[in-house]
Amino acid sequence: MTSFVKAYGATAGDQPLNALEITRRAPGAHDVEIDIAFCGVCHSDVHQVRGEWAGTVFPCVPGHEIVGRVTAVGQHVTTFSVGQLVGVGCLVDSCKQCEECNAGLENYCDGMVGTYNFPTTDEPGHTLGGYSQQIVVHERYVLRVTHPEKQLAGVAPLLCAGITTYSPLRHWNAGPGKKVGIVGIGGLGHMGVKLAHAMGAHVVAFTTSESKVAEAKALGADEVVVSRNAEEMATHTKSFDLILNTVAAPHDLDAFLELLKRDGTMTLVGAPSVSHPSPNVFNFILKRRSLAGSMIGGIPETQEMLDFCAKHGIVADIEMIRMDEINEAYERMLKGDVKYRFVIDSATLAG
């Protein structure tokens, strides 16, 4: 038996988001039903809902940075109980049997099902995300939240921005003795600075704006470089072990590749709507450097990230909005007018 819940979504790429009524399935044997308290707003929500990435299906209800409280569990669920604080990130299903799933890397499964805009047997035939009052998810893809409840809104962006930056920092061994660069001080970048600092790395933040220098230092950066300043950039030539590039707009990658030491890596996590200009191959060959990419994280690593953040008191810096302010928030986000992540108060859907 399905239930009807309030949501916000778009019916076409050139239309604003409006109030909708959607259906959610009744919890199955391994399902967890969650009343959504807060949902973060990700830049990818804008790309998807506006049809800037291929394959958007409508109605599109975005949202994959979800936190809330368990309201029901299936008969075979043993890991979660009613009343528990939980989160749901960017994926809600996978094949559960491939090499990636068996390794806890469900995010790289060819059968991964995203939290919205992916095929499903539920109505209307594709997943509907967290801009809604409630969601039902298989227990494997639900995460424990151990932060204090008063921090819950700031936890929501950890389910995407947090894991998107944590995963490559862990994979490339950011920590004491490592020099780590974070390019871009936005929704992703501000989390990258906080996490790399907490891991014990020497953190250098890169920004195009002088106005963000003090902000980046307050987030935990040991140094801040204005990337438009060639002299500042040159002082860091061949010195970085890892550069985490969070910028979601096409830009010159060579300027940062030249800052990597021998065997250094630059990892891209920002997802531009069109590709970056091709880098100079000699920037790789002459110093055995690597250019890599990373996409969120699997469920075990996402839980590890949440636990790490709870231990170190890390949450996202957010601005809370009402659900009916989402269209204005999108426009502000595209202008960079947010520090650093919008979060929707889902209680405002009831009004």
Buried (B, 14 or more C-beta within 10 A) or exposed (E): EEEEBBBBBBEEEEBEBBEBEBEBBEBBEBBBBBBBBBBBBBBBBBBBBBBEBEEBBBBBBBBBBBBBBBBBBBEEBEEBEEEBBBBBBBBBBBEEEBEBBEEBBBBBBEBBBBBBBBEBEBEEEBBBBBBBBBBBBBBBBBBBBEBEEEBBBBBBBBBBBBBBBBBBBBBBEBBEEBBBBBBBBBBBBBBBBBBBBBBEBBBBBBBBEEEBBEBBBEBBBBBBBBBEEEEBBEEBEEBBBBBBBBBBEEBEBBBBBBBBBEEBBBBBBBBEEEEBEEBBEEBBEEBEBBBBEBBBBBBEBBBBBBBBBBEEEBBBBBBEBBBBBBBEBBEBBEEEEBBBBBBBBBBBBEE
